[in-house]
Amino acid sequence: MSQKMISKNSNASSNHHVIEKMVNGFARQDMEDIMVLFADDAIYQDMSGSGIFGKTMQGKAAIKRHFSFYFKYLMPSHTYEDSVIFAEGNQVCASWTLVLGSRLKTSHQHRVRGCDYFLMENGKVKEKSAFIKISLTTYLAVVRIKLLEFFSVATTSSNVVPQ
């Protein structure tokens, strides 16, 4: 969809802006900026879990718990780049590159493509479905990055000299 088509549909343009703010919030891991964009009764369908929709969370509180766990334990060192957002009416799709290990100033970063599909209602995310190209290499990258982060924190902590 061209930018011209988006600008003709004011609802799509508004929804495009909401998702742009959400992608930026995820890139900064800013929970408050993310959660304000969800409807109170929103549904989030994760990329993992059983069934065709994966693990499903309903309501802002459940979604916030899930993302808080995700940021703290699974991907504390990540960001997003190359995001592209398409909006048409109440439907929005965002594709992006997830950069694992982005806070590590090393060559241990790993990139993987993914996308989200959104249904919007009254300027809020009513439903978010996540999809990612996952592989054994990505799982191993997550483990490697978690170990590097752990040892980086442990090394930094052990080098502190008590005063």
C-alpha positions as CSV (number, residue, x, y, z in Angstrom):
1,M,0.0,0.0,0.0
2,S,1.4,3.4,-0.9
3,Q,1.6,6.2,1.6
4,K,-0.8,8.1,-0.7
5,M,-3.5,5.4,-0.1
6,I,-2.9,5.6,3.7
7,S,-3.2,9.4,3.8
8,K,-6.6,9.2,2.0
9,N,-8.0,7.0,4.7
10,S,-7.8,9.0,8.0
11,N,-8.7,5.9,10.1
12,A,-5.8,3.9,8.5
13,S,-3.4,6.9,9.0
14,S,-4.4,7.1,12.7
15,N,-4.0,3.4,13.2
16,H,-0.7,3.5,11.3
17,H,0.5,6.1,13.8
18,V,-0.7,4.0,16.9
19,I,1.3,1.0,15.6
20,E,4.3,3.1,14.9
21,K,4.2,4.2,18.5
22,M,3.9,0.6,19.6
23,V,6.9,-0.6,17.6
24,N,8.9,2.2,19.0
25,G,7.8,1.3,22.5
26,F,8.8,-2.3,22.0
27,A,12.2,-1.1,20.6
28,R,12.7,0.8,23.9
29,Q,11.0,-1.8,26.1
30,D,8.9,1.0,27.4
31,M,6.0,-0.8,29.1
32,E,3.9,2.3,29.8
33,D,4.2,3.5,26.2
34,I,3.1,0.1,24.9
35,M,0.2,-0.6,27.3
36,V,-1.5,2.7,26.8
37,L,-2.1,1.7,23.2
38,F,-4.0,-1.5,24.1
39,A,-7.8,-1.6,24.6
40,D,-8.8,-2.7,28.1
41,D,-10.2,-6.0,26.8
42,A,-7.5,-6.5,24.2
43,I,-6.3,-10.0,23.1
44,Y,-2.6,-10.9,22.4
45,Q,-1.8,-14.1,20.6
46,D,1.8,-15.0,21.1
47,M,4.1,-16.6,18.5
48,S,4.5,-19.7,20.8
49,G,2.0,-22.0,22.4
50,S,-0.4,-24.7,21.3
51,G,-3.1,-24.4,18.7
52,I,-3.3,-22.2,15.6
53,F,-3.3,-19.0,17.6
54,G,-0.5,-19.8,20.1
55,K,-0.6,-18.7,23.7
56,T,-3.5,-16.2,24.1
57,M,-3.6,-13.5,26.8
58,Q,-6.8,-11.5,27.3
59,G,-7.0,-8.1,29.0
60,K,-4.3,-5.4,29.6
61,A,-3.2,-6.9,32.9
62,A,-2.4,-10.4,31.4
63,I,-0.7,-8.8,28.4
64,K,1.4,-6.6,30.6
65,R,2.5,-9.6,32.7
66,H,3.4,-11.5,29.6
67,F,5.5,-8.6,28.1
68,S,7.1,-7.8,31.4
69,F,8.3,-11.4,31.7
70,Y,9.4,-11.3,28.1
71,F,11.5,-8.2,28.6
72,K,13.0,-9.2,31.9
73,Y,13.8,-12.9,31.3
74,L,13.7,-13.7,27.7
75,M,14.9,-10.7,25.7
76,P,16.3,-8.0,28.0
77,S,18.8,-7.1,25.3
78,H,16.8,-6.5,22.1
79,T,15.5,-3.9,19.8
80,Y,13.8,-3.7,16.4
81,E,14.9,-2.3,13.1
82,D,13.6,-2.0,9.6
83,S,10.0,-1.7,10.6
84,V,7.4,-1.3,7.8
85,I,3.8,-0.7,8.7
86,F,0.8,-1.1,6.4
87,A,-2.7,0.1,7.5
88,E,-6.1,-0.3,5.8
89,G,-9.1,0.6,7.9
90,N,-9.0,-1.2,11.2
91,Q,-6.3,-3.7,10.1
92,V,-2.6,-3.0,10.5
93,C,0.4,-5.2,9.7
94,A,3.9,-4.4,10.9
95,S,7.0,-6.2,9.8
96,W,10.4,-5.8,11.5
97,T,13.8,-7.2,12.2
98,L,14.3,-8.3,15.8
99,V,17.9,-7.6,16.9
100,L,18.8,-9.9,19.8
101,G,21.7,-8.8,21.9
102,S,21.4,-5.2,20.8
103,R,22.8,-3.8,24.1
104,L,25.8,-6.0,23.9
105,K,28.6,-4.0,22.2
106,T,29.9,-7.2,20.5
107,S,29.4,-9.2,17.4
108,H,27.1,-11.5,19.3
109,Q,24.0,-9.9,17.9
110,H,21.5,-12.0,16.0
111,R,18.8,-10.8,13.7
112,V,15.5,-12.5,12.8
113,R,12.4,-11.3,10.8
114,G,8.9,-11.1,12.2
115,C,5.6,-9.4,11.8
116,D,2.5,-8.5,13.8
117,Y,-1.1,-8.4,12.7
118,F,-3.4,-5.9,14.5
119,L,-7.1,-5.3,14.7
120,M,-7.8,-1.8,15.8
121,E,-10.9,-0.3,17.6
122,N,-11.4,3.3,18.5
123,G,-7.7,4.1,18.2
124,K,-6.5,1.2,20.4
125,V,-5.1,-2.3,19.7
126,K,-8.0,-4.7,20.1
127,E,-6.1,-7.7,18.9
128,K,-2.4,-8.4,18.3
129,S,-1.0,-11.6,16.7
130,A,2.7,-12.1,16.6
131,F,4.7,-14.1,14.0
132,I,8.5,-14.7,13.8
133,K,10.9,-16.8,11.7
134,I,12.3,-18.9,14.5
135,S,14.9,-21.6,14.1
136,L,17.3,-23.6,16.2
137,T,19.9,-20.9,15.4
138,T,17.6,-18.2,16.9
139,Y,17.1,-20.3,20.1
140,L,20.8,-20.8,20.4
141,A,21.4,-17.1,19.9
142,V,19.0,-16.3,22.7
143,V,20.8,-18.8,25.0
144,R,24.2,-17.3,24.0
145,I,23.1,-13.7,24.5
146,K,21.6,-14.6,27.9
147,L,24.9,-16.2,29.0
148,L,26.8,-13.2,27.7
149,E,24.5,-10.8,29.6
150,F,24.8,-12.9,32.8
151,F,28.6,-13.1,32.7
152,S,28.8,-9.4,31.8
153,V,26.7,-8.5,34.8
154,A,28.6,-11.0,37.0
155,T,32.0,-9.7,35.9
156,T,31.0,-6.1,36.3
157,S,29.6,-6.8,39.8
158,S,32.7,-8.8,40.9
159,N,35.1,-6.0,39.7
160,V,33.5,-3.5,42.1
161,V,35.8,-2.7,44.9
162,P,34.1,-2.0,48.3
163,Q,34.9,1.4,49.7
